[in-house]
Amino acid sequence: MNAKYEAKKLINKYKTTNPFELMDYLDILYIRYPLKGNLRGYYTKEFGEKVICIDSNLCDEEVNLVAAHELGHAILHEDKNILFISRNILQSKDKLEKQANKFAAEILLDDSVFSEYYGYSLEEISKCECVSYELVEHKYNNLNK
């Protein structure tokens, strides 16, 4: 599945880039509670229901990133139970993680972000957009792919 296409399709259909609003529209249950170790969130499918669990100890920026990433798994990898273990998810080498990262970047950052902030560094854009540097870098590196 094409992560960018699927993300844009959802954004156009539901007129939102908020991952929690998208989960509501898609009847995906999301739960926030303290997770152990380095676990920040995960997607699972239990008894036919899609469920996204997110660590309740994360800051707002991280919560949106994890929510968008796990939503990517729910859309792109619907029948796989994926544990989102690494603290550095955007650097994952795994194909499924890369697809979910690309989906998250498409949900949280519009393609026009680089023209809107022309001349800004990726770090400055991340601060202006209140998203992680890694997400902006990921979007930038995959803009034309």
C-alpha positions as CSV (number, residue, x, y, z in Angstrom):
1,M,0.0,0.0,0.0
2,N,1.1,3.5,-0.7
3,A,1.4,5.4,2.6
4,K,1.2,8.9,1.1
5,Y,-1.8,8.0,-1.1
6,E,-3.7,6.4,1.9
7,A,-2.9,9.4,4.2
8,K,-4.1,12.0,1.6
9,K,-7.2,9.9,0.9
10,L,-8.2,10.1,4.6
11,I,-7.4,13.8,4.9
12,N,-9.5,14.6,1.8
13,K,-12.4,12.4,2.9
14,Y,-12.6,13.6,6.6
15,K,-11.1,17.1,6.2
16,T,-8.8,16.7,9.2
17,T,-5.1,15.9,9.9
18,N,-5.8,15.2,13.5
19,P,-4.9,11.5,14.1
20,F,-7.4,11.2,17.0
21,E,-10.3,12.6,14.9
22,L,-9.3,10.2,12.1
23,M,-9.4,7.3,14.5
24,D,-12.8,8.4,15.7
25,Y,-14.1,8.6,12.1
26,L,-12.6,5.1,11.4
27,D,-14.0,3.6,14.7
28,I,-10.5,2.8,15.9
29,L,-10.3,2.6,19.7
30,Y,-7.4,4.4,21.3
31,I,-6.3,4.1,24.9
32,R,-3.7,6.1,26.8
33,Y,-2.1,4.4,29.8
34,P,1.4,4.1,31.2
35,L,3.4,1.6,29.1
36,K,6.5,-0.1,30.4
37,G,10.1,0.2,29.2
38,N,10.7,1.9,25.9
39,L,7.3,1.1,24.6
40,R,5.6,4.3,23.3
41,G,2.6,2.8,21.7
42,Y,1.3,-0.1,19.6
43,Y,-1.4,-1.2,17.2
44,T,-3.3,-4.4,17.6
45,K,-6.5,-6.0,16.4
46,E,-8.5,-7.7,19.1
47,F,-11.7,-9.6,18.4
48,G,-12.1,-7.8,15.1
49,E,-11.6,-4.3,16.7
50,K,-8.7,-2.1,15.8
51,V,-7.0,-0.7,19.0
52,I,-4.2,1.8,19.4
53,C,-2.5,2.1,22.7
54,I,-0.4,5.1,23.5
55,D,1.9,5.7,26.5
56,S,0.2,8.3,28.8
57,N,3.6,9.7,29.9
58,L,4.4,11.2,26.5
59,C,4.4,15.0,25.8
60,D,1.8,16.3,23.3
61,E,4.2,16.3,20.4
62,E,5.1,12.7,20.9
63,V,1.5,11.7,21.5
64,N,0.5,13.1,18.0
65,L,3.5,11.4,16.4
66,V,2.8,8.0,18.0
67,A,-0.9,8.3,17.2
68,A,-0.3,9.1,13.5
69,H,2.3,6.4,13.3
70,E,0.1,3.7,14.8
71,L,-2.8,4.9,12.7
72,G,-0.5,4.2,9.8
73,H,-0.2,0.6,11.0
74,A,-4.0,0.4,11.4
75,I,-4.5,1.5,7.8
76,L,-1.6,0.0,6.0
77,H,-1.1,-3.2,8.1
78,E,-4.6,-3.8,9.2
79,D,-4.2,-7.5,10.1
80,K,-0.8,-7.3,11.7
81,N,-0.3,-6.7,15.5
82,I,2.6,-4.3,15.6
83,L,4.4,-3.3,18.8
84,F,5.9,0.1,18.5
85,I,9.0,-0.5,20.7
86,S,11.9,1.7,19.7
87,R,12.3,5.2,21.2
88,N,13.7,6.2,17.8
89,I,10.9,5.1,15.6
90,L,11.7,7.4,12.7
91,Q,15.1,5.7,12.3
92,S,13.7,2.2,12.0
93,K,15.0,0.1,9.2
94,D,12.0,-2.2,9.1
95,K,9.8,-1.8,6.1
96,L,6.5,-1.7,8.0
97,E,7.9,0.9,10.4
98,K,9.1,3.0,7.5
99,Q,5.7,2.9,5.9
100,A,4.0,3.9,9.2
101,N,6.5,6.8,9.5
102,K,5.8,8.0,6.0
103,F,2.1,7.8,6.8
104,A,2.6,9.9,10.0
105,A,4.6,12.5,8.1
106,E,1.9,12.8,5.5
107,I,-0.8,13.2,8.2
108,L,1.0,15.7,10.3
109,L,2.8,17.8,7.7
110,D,1.4,19.2,4.5
111,D,3.5,19.1,1.4
112,S,3.5,22.9,1.3
113,V,5.3,23.2,4.7
114,F,8.7,23.7,3.0
115,S,7.5,26.5,0.7
116,E,5.7,28.2,3.6
117,Y,9.0,28.1,5.5
118,Y,11.3,28.8,2.6
119,G,14.8,29.5,3.9
120,Y,14.1,27.9,7.3
121,S,16.2,25.0,8.5
122,L,14.4,21.7,9.2
123,E,14.9,22.4,12.9
124,E,13.2,25.8,12.7
125,I,10.3,24.2,10.7
126,S,9.9,21.5,13.4
127,K,9.7,24.2,16.1
128,C,7.2,26.3,14.1
129,E,5.0,23.3,13.3
130,C,5.4,21.8,16.9
131,V,6.5,18.4,15.5
132,S,9.7,16.5,16.0
133,Y,12.8,17.3,13.9
134,E,12.9,13.7,12.8
135,L,9.4,13.9,11.3
136,V,10.2,17.0,9.3
137,E,13.4,15.4,8.1
138,H,11.5,12.3,7.1
139,K,8.9,14.4,5.2
140,Y,11.7,16.3,3.5
141,N,13.6,13.2,2.5
142,N,10.4,11.6,1.1
143,L,8.8,14.6,-0.5
144,N,9.2,13.5,-4.1
145,K,9.0,9.7,-3.6
